[in-house]
Amino acid sequence: MLETEDEAGRDIEVWEDLAESALTRSADDLILARLLAVYGTALRTRSRMQEAFVALRRVLELRRRHADERPDLVGSALYTLGTTHLMAEQMDEGLALIAEAMAVWRDTL
């Protein structure tokens, strides 16, 4: 467990550096999407919302390429992007994405 907020910030910075490095080397869509999802969530945690949106939209794009075999991952990407919009007080966009995620899950689970 982290002792201070500063330590948590340093951990996120380390992750960002590692993720950026890994992203330049990975060619697999689902691995890249997973790294970007964690990276986007870390950016969101640091209130770097515009950067988080970019990363999480890319996650959605990559996961949609594999929607036939992993629709659950598409639903997860929609939900994460939706909650990020809600956190940024962009309610209409957030609720629409969450509704789409729920529809994907309802149809596939």
C-alpha positions in Angstrom: 0.0 0.0 0.0 1.2 3.5 -0.8 2.0 5.7 2.1 1.5 9.1 0.5 -0.2 10.8 -2.5 3.3 11.7 -3.7 4.3 8.0 -3.8 1.1 7.2 -5.8 2.0 10.0 -8.2 5.5 8.6 -8.7 4.1 5.1 -9.3 1.8 6.5 -12.0 4.7 8.3 -13.6 6.8 5.1 -13.7 3.8 3.3 -15.3 3.4 6.0 -17.9 7.1 5.7 -18.8 6.9 1.9 -19.1 3.6 1.9 -21.0 4.9 4.5 -23.5 8.0 2.3 -24.1 5.9 -0.9 -24.5 3.5 0.8 -26.9 6.2 1.6 -29.3 7.2 -2.1 -29.5 3.9 -4.0 -29.6 2.1 -4.9 -32.8 -0.7 -7.0 -31.2 -4.0 -5.0 -31.1 -5.3 -6.6 -27.9 -2.0 -6.2 -26.0 -1.8 -2.6 -27.2 -5.4 -2.0 -26.2 -4.7 -3.4 -22.7 -1.7 -1.2 -22.2 -3.6 1.8 -23.5 -6.5 1.0 -21.2 -4.3 1.0 -18.1 -2.4 4.1 -19.4 -5.7 5.9 -20.0 -7.0 5.1 -16.6 -3.7 6.3 -15.0 -4.1 9.6 -16.9 -7.7 9.9 -15.8 -6.6 9.3 -12.2 -4.2 12.3 -12.6 -7.1 14.4 -14.0 -5.4 14.5 -17.4 -8.7 14.0 -19.1 -8.0 15.1 -22.6 -5.0 12.7 -22.8 -7.1 10.0 -21.2 -9.8 10.4 -23.8 -7.3 10.0 -26.6 -5.9 6.8 -25.1 -9.3 5.3 -24.3 -10.8 6.1 -27.7 -7.8 4.3 -29.2 -8.6 1.3 -26.9 -12.2 1.3 -28.2 -10.9 1.4 -31.8 -8.5 -1.4 -31.3 -11.0 -3.6 -29.5 -13.7 -3.0 -32.1 -11.4 -4.8 -34.5 -11.9 -7.9 -32.5 -15.6 -7.5 -31.6 -16.6 -10.8 -33.1 -14.3 -12.8 -30.9 -14.2 -10.6 -27.8 -17.3 -8.4 -27.6 -16.9 -8.2 -23.8 -13.7 -6.2 -24.3 -15.7 -3.8 -26.5 -18.2 -3.4 -23.8 -15.5 -2.7 -21.2 -13.8 -0.1 -23.4 -17.2 1.7 -24.0 -17.9 1.6 -20.2 -14.4 2.9 -19.3 -14.6 5.7 -21.8 -18.2 6.5 -20.7 -17.2 6.8 -17.0 -14.3 9.0 -18.0 -16.8 11.4 -19.8 -18.9 11.4 -16.6 -15.9 12.3 -14.5 -15.3 15.2 -16.9 -18.9 16.2 -16.4 -19.8 15.4 -20.0 -23.0 13.6 -19.1 -24.6 13.1 -22.4 -21.5 11.5 -24.0 -20.9 9.4 -20.9 -24.4 8.1 -20.6 -24.6 7.2 -24.3 -21.3 5.2 -24.1 -22.4 3.4 -21.0 -25.8 2.6 -22.6 -23.9 1.2 -25.6 -21.7 -0.9 -23.3 -24.8 -2.3 -21.5 -26.3 -3.2 -24.9 -23.1 -5.0 -25.9 -23.0 -7.0 -22.7 -26.7 -7.8 -22.8 -26.4 -9.2 -26.3 -23.3 -11.2 -25.6 -23.3 -12.4 -22.0 
